[in-house]
Amino acid sequence: MKKTLIGLLLIAIFLGSRASARAGQSLAPYSQESTATAEVVESPTAQVSHTPSPSASQTPMPSASPTFIPTQGIIATETPLSMVVPLTVNEPTPVSYGPYNFPPEVNPLTGLPVSQLNLLERRPIVVKVTNYPRSVRPQFGLSRADVVYEYYMERGVSRFIAVFYGQDAEKIGPVRSGRFFDEHIFRMYDGIFVFGSADHRVLDYFLTLGKHIVNSFMLESPEDRKNSCDINKPRHLCRDRNIVSYNNLFTNTAALTQFITERNGNYRPDLTGMRFSERSPANGSLAINVYMRYSLFIYNKWSYSVQSGRYVRYQETIGFTDPTQEDYAPHVDQLTGEQLAADNVVVLFVPHEYYVKTKTTEIINIRLLHAGNGYVYRDGFAFPIFWARPEDGGMLTLYTLDGEIFPLKPGETWYQIVSEETVLDQNGGDWRFTFVPPPVPNYPIDKSPAPPNE
């Protein structure tokens, strides 16, 4: 494998370098202009105050876009990002898989062989997991997921949606409610979707998605609610009675797989489309820390570990009115006792807009369709990418700037979904993303439950 870690010796070269970037203009189908300023209000609804700079959108794009990306260049930069060419040594050709023709024993979501082939002979299980209030941490089971998405939900809060396929987890949660964005994920992976109900506007829309999808929902029934979580009596859904809170709903992937198989049957879906390689691309920008701030009181960071070759996750312990103040603790999986880690951290700039915005309710629609910009972080380096996803709801694909499918590192991938208005500040090996909510409408909106992608 290419010895990319040797490049870390060059850290000192980059300590004086600074670059800043903003998300590029909206894709043509969803373009909109705004200079609105997000207001800072008291927690728990505080947002990071930011006024987008008019000059950012006028910065020339540093590279032409591939022909498959409609009218969209890469993320604008004011100065070139620092580049590192890792040392290459003569070694055997590294193992790589995808985007098609995966061996039967290789998980197409991780590029790794599974311990038992039958784990892949089923549909993935997609679970909504809460991240707020802080009392829900540490959560259960996230380290066993193949893919995890974190996205802005509402009022400064982020939430996870995790995809379990190549490994089982005996306890995942706390399970919470669904949002419009979740449709992109359970459609993409043809998964069984475990969630704790939803706002009536979201649920009404979900129920219009057809028999196959509706039959793929796993919601708690009155009988399920009687189930207490017990390691000796695994249940597909259960309540942890030791948690005196509504945040006490959990699922078990093995028990749920058995339940689904007996009720509706099961099958291995087509999940091809991702590419994996142990060899990192030939160049990249140094990336030791990736900071992600969704609001004044919800933020996290990923730090590259030379020992493990992975990014380990830290989560905030307190919110501050001053966004330059931060306090972190290792984000741990209570199921395993291990700190959460990812082989790939992917940041995607995706269009956000308010679907409901009143004094009491916020619902945001996030369109993970068509194409956009992003970054992949692997092996201690950052790589600008394009993402694309077809209108018919197929697999999300990541591309290099040359139009090739990007090679992810075999292992677990975490996606950080941010708005196109999100601000990026890069200083040497530190990359800071500050989420900016979509423009606030001038008047309250509350749309009907029509499909949000129409």
N, C-alpha and C positions, 0 to 999 in steps of 0.2 A: 504494500500500500504506500502511496506517496507520502513522504514524511512531511506533512504540512506543519507539524508542530515546530519544526526547525524555524519556520517563519516567525514564530513568536519571539525569537531572539531579536527581531527587528522592531520590537515595540517602541523602543526609545526614538526611533526615526519618526514615528507618527505622533508623538506626544504633543508636538507643536502644531500639528495640522488641524485645521477646522474646516468643516463643510456643513452646510445646512441645506435642507431640501423640503419641498412641500409636495403634497400629492398633486398629480397632474390634473388638468381640466377634466370635468366629467365626460364620460363617454357620450358620443353623439345622441343615443336614444334617451339619455337621462340628463342632458346638460341643463345647468341652471346657473344664474348669476346671483351672488349675494355678497354683501359686505356686513352682514349682521354680526353683532357681538353677542356671544353667549354670556348671560348674566351669572354672577357668582351669588348663590344664595346659601342659606345655612344648611348644614348636613341634616338629614341624609340626601338632600336633593342638590347638593352643590356641584357645580361644573367648573372646569378650569377656564378662567377668563382668557379670551383670546380674540383679537381682531385680525382676520386674515389680511395679509399685505396685498394691495392691488398689484404690486410689481411682480409677485411670485409667478402668476400665470403668464407673464410676458417673457420669462426667462427662456432662451432657446433650448430646445431639446438636444441633448448631446449625441443622439444616435437616431437614425431613421428607424421607424417601426417595421417589423416584418409584414408581409402582405396580408397575413391572416388576422391582423389586428386592425379593426376599422378606425381610421382617423385618430389614432392614439399613439403618442410617443412614449418614451420611458419617463420616469419621474424627473422633474426638472431639478437641476442642481446649480447653485451659484458658482461653485468652484469644483474642479474635478476631485473625486474621492481618491484617497490614498490607495494605491494598489500594491499588492504583494504577490510575487511569483514564488510559490513554494518550491523548495529544492526537490528535484526529481532524481531518483536513483534507479538503477537497473533492477527490476524485480519481475516476477511472473505476472502475467496479466491478471488484474483483480477480478473477483467474481462480480458479475452484474446481471440484473434481470429486468425484463420489461422493455417497453410498455405492454407487450403481448407475449403469448406463449410461455407463461410461467410454468415451471415444473409442478406436478400435482401437489407436492409436499411444501411448496413455497407460498407463503402468504402474500398475495398481490398488494396488500396494504402496508406491508413492512419490508418486503424483500428478504425475509428470513424464513428458514424451514420451521415447521411447527412440530411440537412434541408428539402430537397425535393427528393423523390425517383426517379423522372424522371431525375435528374442529372446523375444518374448512368446508365440510359437507353440510352447511346450514347457512341461513341468512344471518348477517351481522345484527347485533343488538345495539341500538342507539339509545343513549340514556341522557336525560337532562339532569344536571347536577348543579346545585346552588353554590354560590360563593359569597353570599352575604345574607344575614349579618355575620360578623366574624365568629360568633359562637358556633357556626356550623363547621368550622375548621378544627382539626384536619378532617377532610372528607375521606370517604372510603372508596378504594378501587381504581382511582384514576391512573395509577401507574401500570395497571394491566391493560389499559386501552391501547389500541393500535394507533388511533388518530383522535385528537381532541381539538375542538374549536372553542375559542373564547370570544365572545362578542358583547358589545354594549347592548344592554337590555332596555333600561329606562332609568331616569332620575339618578344618573351617576353610577349605576350598578352594572356589573358584568355578570355573565353566567356561562357555564360550560355545557357543551353537548359532546358526548364522548361515544366513540365507535369501538365496540368489542367484537373481535372475530377470532384471532389466532390464539387467544388465551381466555380462560374463564376467570371470573372473579366471584367469590362467594358472597360478597357484600359490596354494593355500589350505592352511593348516595351521600347525603339526602337528595331524593328525587323531587324535582319541582316542576312548575308549570311550563307549557309550551308557548312559543312565539312564532311569528311568521317565518323567521329565518330558518327554523328547524326543518321546514319543508324541503329546503335545498339539500339538507344532509340526509334525511331518511329516504328521499327520492334517489339521491346520488348512489347510496350504498344498498338500495332496496332492502332497508333494514326494518326490524321490529322496533317500533318507537315506544319507549317507556317514558311517560311523563305524568305529572300530577294535575290533570285537567288544564284549563286555560281560560283567559278572558272570553266572554261569550262571542265577541266578534271574531276572535281567532279560531275558537272551536267550531263556530258555525261554518267558517270557511274550510277548515280541515274536513268537515263532514261532507263537503261537496267534491272531494278529490277522487271519488270512485270506490268501488267495492274492495278492490285489492288493497288499496292504501288504508281504508277505514278498518279492514280486517287485520291490518298490521299494527294497529294501535293497541298498546297495553296500558289500560287505565284500571285503577283500583275499583273493584266491585265491593258491595256491602260485605260479601263473604270474605274477600281478601283482607278487608279492614280488621277482621277478627284475628288474623295471623300475627303472632308475635315472632320476631326474629330469633331463631334458635339454630345454632350451628349443627345440632344433631337432627333437626327437622327442617331442612332447607325448603324454602318457599319461593315461588317466582316473584311474589310481592309480600312484604311484611312490614310491620311497625316495630321499631325499637322502643320498647316501653321504658327504657332507662333514660330516654331523652324526653324531658318534659317540655315539649314544643311541637308545633305543627311540622317542623323540619325533622320528621322521624320515619319517613317512608323510604324503603330500600328494595333493591332487587338482587337476584342471584342469577347469573347468566346460564349456568348449567341447568338449574331448575326451570328457568324460563324457556330454554331450548327444548327441554322435554315436554313442557306444557304446550308450546306452540306446535311441536311435531305431532303430538297426540290430537290436538284440536283441529289444525288446518293442514298438517303435513309440512315438510320442509324441503329445501333444495339449496344447491350451491349457485349463487347468482354470478353473473359476469361482472367482475370487479377489475378488469384489466384497464390499463391506461397510465399507471404510474411507472416511473423508471427509477431503478436503484443501482448504485455502484459504490463499492468501497473506495474508489478513487475519487477524490474531490476534483472539481474543475481546475484548470491550469492557473487561474488567477482569481483574486478576490481582494476585498478590503478587510483589514484587520477588524475583528469584532469580538471583543472580550466580554462586554456587557451589553445586553439589549434591555432597555428600560421601556415599560409600557404603562402610561398613565391614562386611565379611563376617566378619572375625575379627581377632585381634591382628596377624596377619601378612599378611592379604590385604585391601587397601582401595584405593579409587580416588576420583577426584573429576572432575566436569565443571565447567568454567569458561566463562562466556558471553563470546564474542569479539564486540565491537562491530564490528570490521572485517569479519568474515565473516558475522555474524548467526547463528552456530552455536555449539553447546557443544563445546569441545575437551576431550579426555580426558587425564588424568594418572593414572599407576599408581604404586603404592608401590614403593620400592626396597629397603626393609628393614622388618622387623617389630620392634615394641617391646613390652615387657611393660607399659608405661604407654600406654594408648590415647589419651592427649592428645598424645603425640609422633607426628609424621608426617614422612615424607620422600617427595617425589614427583619423578617425571621424566615428560616428555611420552611418551605411549603412541603409538608409531609403527607404521605398517604397513611391514614390510620390503619388500613388493612395490613400493610406490610411493614410499617414503621420506617420506610425509606423516604428520602427526599425525592420529590417529583423531578424528573429529568426527561430530556428530549434529545434525540439524535439530530433532529431538524427542528428549527423554529422558523416558521414562515409567516411573514406579515403581508396581508393582502389589503389593498385600498379598494373599497367596494362602495357603490352608491348607497347612501342612507337618506330616507325621507320620513317625515311624520305621517302616520296613517290616522292616528288619533292624537290630538293635542288639546287638552282642556285643563282647567285648573286642578282637576283631580286625577286625570289619567293621561299617560303617555304610552303610545304603541308606535314602534318604529318599524318600517319595512326596509329590509336590507336585501338588495337584489344581487345575489351571487350568480349572475348570468352575463353572457356576452364576453367581455374582456376587460382587463385592467392591469394595473402595475403592482409591483410588490418586491419583496426581498426574501431570499433564503439565507439562513444562517446555519452553517455546518462546519465542523472541524476548526472553529475559531475564526472563520472568515465570513464575510457578507457578499452576496451575489445579487445584483439587480435582475429581476425577471419580469416576464409578462405572464398573466394567468388568462385562461380562456375556459369557458363552459358553455355548451350549446343550449339553445332555447328549450330543447326537448328534455332537459334535465339530466344529461349524461355526466360522465366523470369530469371533475375539475382537472385541468392539465396545466402544468407549469412549464414555461419555455425560457430558454436562454435568450439573450439579445440577438443571437444569430439564428433564432427560430428552431433550435433543437430542443427536444424534451429534456428538461433539467434533470440531472441525476441526483436524486436524494440519497442520503446516507441510509443504508439498511437499518431499520429500527423504528422507533416511535416518532411521530411527527405531531407537533402542536402548531395550530394555526391561530394567529392573532388577527381578528377581523377589525379593521378600522375604517373610518369614513374617508372619503376623498379629500376632505378639508383638513385631515389630520396633519400635524406639523412634525417634521423630522429634523432633529439637530444632531449632527455627527461630529465628534471631537476625538480624533485618534481612534482608539479601540472601543469608545463608548458611543452607543446609538440610542437616542432618546426620542420616543414617539409620544406626542401629546394629542390625545383624541379631542377633536372638535365636533360637537353635535351638529346635525343638519340645521339649516336656517330655520328659525322659529317663525311659523306663519303669523301674519298680522292679525288673524282672527282665529277663534277656536275651530278646529276641524274634528269631525267624527264621521268617518266614511262608513258606507254600508259594507256588509261582508262579501263584496265582490272579490274575485281573485286578485290579489295585490300585484301580480305580474302582468296584468292586462293593461 
